[in-house]
Amino acid sequence: MGDFKIGDTVQMTGTTMTGNVGTVVHLDDDRGKVLVRIDAQTQNYFTPGELKIFQP
């Protein structure tokens, strides 16, 4: 799934949840999506193009 692996801290850059930071928890190779957990109650799937590695 590109440059991402489970445990990476990423920032959303697409139109959904832009600017939020979360952790990669699953790579769905069949759909080409990355599941990112933002907090204890929020997670969402993103394409690799909607994410970048977070650098504080």
MARSETI-378784 format. One line per field, with one value per atom (N, C-alpha, C): residue number from 0; atom name; x, y, z. Coordinates in Angstrom, 2 decimals. Layout:
# residues N
n c(NUM  ...)
atom c(CA  ...)
X c(X  ...)
Y c(Y  ...)
Z c(Z  ...)
//
This chain:
# residues 56
n c(0  0  0  1  1  1  2  2  2  3  3  3  4  4  4  5  5  5  6  6  6  7  7  7  8  8  8  9  9  9  10  10  10  11  11  11  12  12  12  13  13  13  14  14  14  15  15  15  16  16  16  17  17  17  18  18  18  19  19  19  20  20  20  21  21  21  22  22  22  23  23  23  24  24  24  25  25  25  26  26  26  27  27  27  28  28  28  29  29  29  30  30  30  31  31  31  32  32  32  33  33  33  34  34  34  35  35  35  36  36  36  37  37  37  38  38  38  39  39  39  40  40  40  41  41  41  42  42  42  43  43  43  44  44  44  45  45  45  46  46  46  47  47  47  48  48  48  49  49  49  50  50  50  51  51  51  52  52  52  53  53  53  54  54  54  55  55  55)
atom c(N  CA  C  N  CA  C  N  CA  C  N  CA  C  N  CA  C  N  CA  C  N  CA  C  N  CA  C  N  CA  C  N  CA  C  N  CA  C  N  CA  C  N  CA  C  N  CA  C  N  CA  C  N  CA  C  N  CA  C  N  CA  C  N  CA  C  N  CA  C  N  CA  C  N  CA  C  N  CA  C  N  CA  C  N  CA  C  N  CA  C  N  CA  C  N  CA  C  N  CA  C  N  CA  C  N  CA  C  N  CA  C  N  CA  C  N  CA  C  N  CA  C  N  CA  C  N  CA  C  N  CA  C  N  CA  C  N  CA  C  N  CA  C  N  CA  C  N  CA  C  N  CA  C  N  CA  C  N  CA  C  N  CA  C  N  CA  C  N  CA  C  N  CA  C  N  CA  C  N  CA  C  N  CA  C  N  CA  C  N  CA  C  N  CA  C)
X c(0.84  0.00  0.88  1.70  2.55  3.57  3.72  4.74  4.22  2.99  2.39  2.45  2.59  2.55  1.78  1.28  0.53  1.40  0.81  1.53  2.05  2.06  2.51  1.57  2.12  1.32  1.19  -0.05  -0.31  -1.21  -1.16  -2.03  -2.89  -4.18  -5.10  -4.91  -4.83  -4.62  -5.74  -6.67  -7.77  -8.90  -10.08  -11.23  -11.94  -11.70  -12.33  -11.35  -11.78  -11.00  -9.63  -9.53  -8.26  -7.57  -6.29  -5.49  -5.46  -6.42  -6.41  -5.22  -4.79  -3.67  -4.16  -3.71  -4.12  -3.08  -3.44  -2.54  -3.11  -2.26  -2.67  -2.89  -4.11  -4.42  -4.71  -4.92  -5.22  -4.95  -4.41  -4.19  -5.09  -6.04  -6.98  -6.49  -5.65  -5.05  -6.09  -7.16  -8.20  -8.90  -9.14  -9.83  -8.88  -7.60  -6.64  -6.85  -7.25  -7.56  -6.72  -6.56  -5.83  -6.80  -6.94  -7.81  -6.98  -7.45  -6.73  -7.63  -7.07  -7.79  -7.34  -8.32  -8.03  -8.10  -9.09  -9.19  -9.95  -10.31  -10.93  -12.26  -12.92  -14.23  -14.28  -13.20  -13.23  -12.15  -12.57  -11.63  -12.30  -11.48  -12.02  -11.02  -11.54  -10.69  -10.30  -9.05  -8.53  -7.72  -7.62  -6.70  -5.31  -4.26  -2.91  -2.65  -3.30  -3.13  -3.72  -4.57  -5.19  -4.43  -3.27  -2.50  -1.05  -0.41  1.04  1.55  2.80  3.42  3.49  3.05  3.03  4.41  4.83  6.11  5.85  5.89  5.58  6.55)
Y c(-1.17  0.00  1.23  1.37  2.54  2.61  3.78  4.01  3.83  3.40  3.32  1.91  1.83  0.55  0.74  -0.36  -0.30  0.32  1.26  1.94  3.32  3.62  4.94  6.03  7.17  8.35  9.17  9.44  10.11  11.31  12.24  13.40  13.35  13.67  13.65  14.92  14.76  15.90  16.04  15.09  15.13  16.02  15.84  16.67  16.23  15.00  14.49  14.56  15.21  15.29  15.93  16.87  17.52  18.07  17.75  18.26  17.36  16.45  15.54  14.60  14.13  13.21  11.92  10.78  9.50  8.43  7.20  6.06  5.03  4.54  3.50  2.21  1.62  0.39  -0.79  -0.53  -1.62  -1.15  -2.05  -1.79  -2.71  -2.17  -2.96  -2.96  -3.94  -4.02  -4.24  -4.97  -5.24  -3.97  -3.05  -1.80  -0.62  -0.82  0.26  1.36  0.98  1.96  1.69  2.74  2.69  3.08  2.24  2.57  3.31  4.51  5.36  5.61  5.37  5.66  7.02  7.91  9.27  9.37  8.75  8.70  7.42  7.30  6.06  5.76  6.77  6.56  6.84  7.35  7.78  7.10  6.48  5.94  6.00  6.03  6.16  5.60  5.19  4.72  5.89  5.89  6.90  6.23  6.89  6.42  6.91  6.26  6.72  8.17  8.62  9.99  11.05  10.62  11.54  11.61  10.97  10.89  11.26  11.74  11.92  11.55  11.12  10.81  12.10  12.04  13.21  13.47  14.73  15.16  16.41  16.28  17.42  18.57)
Z c(0.00  0.00  0.00  -0.97  -1.08  0.03  0.59  1.61  3.02  3.18  4.51  5.06  6.40  7.08  8.38  8.93  10.18  11.27  12.00  13.06  12.67  11.37  10.93  11.42  11.79  12.12  10.84  10.44  9.17  9.38  8.41  8.40  7.15  7.28  6.16  5.33  4.01  3.12  2.10  2.06  1.09  1.58  1.00  1.33  2.61  3.06  4.28  5.44  6.52  7.76  7.57  6.65  6.32  7.57  7.69  8.80  10.02  10.15  11.30  11.22  12.37  12.48  13.11  12.59  13.14  12.89  13.22  13.10  12.14  11.24  10.30  11.08  10.94  11.67  10.74  9.44  8.50  7.08  6.26  4.84  4.05  3.30  2.51  1.06  0.74  -0.60  -1.69  -1.37  -2.38  -2.83  -1.91  -2.24  -2.43  -2.13  -2.26  -1.24  -0.02  1.02  2.28  3.06  4.32  5.43  6.46  7.59  8.63  8.99  9.93  11.15  12.32  13.57  14.07  14.25  14.69  16.21  16.81  18.27  18.65  19.91  20.39  19.71  19.14  18.54  17.05  16.47  15.08  14.26  13.17  12.20  10.83  9.78  8.43  7.44  6.27  5.18  4.29  3.84  2.94  1.84  0.70  -0.33  0.04  -0.43  -0.11  -0.54  -1.59  -2.06  -1.14  -0.20  0.76  2.08  2.13  3.38  3.13  4.19  4.18  5.56  5.63  6.91  7.72  8.98  9.84  10.39  10.25  10.82  11.64  12.98  13.85  13.70)
//
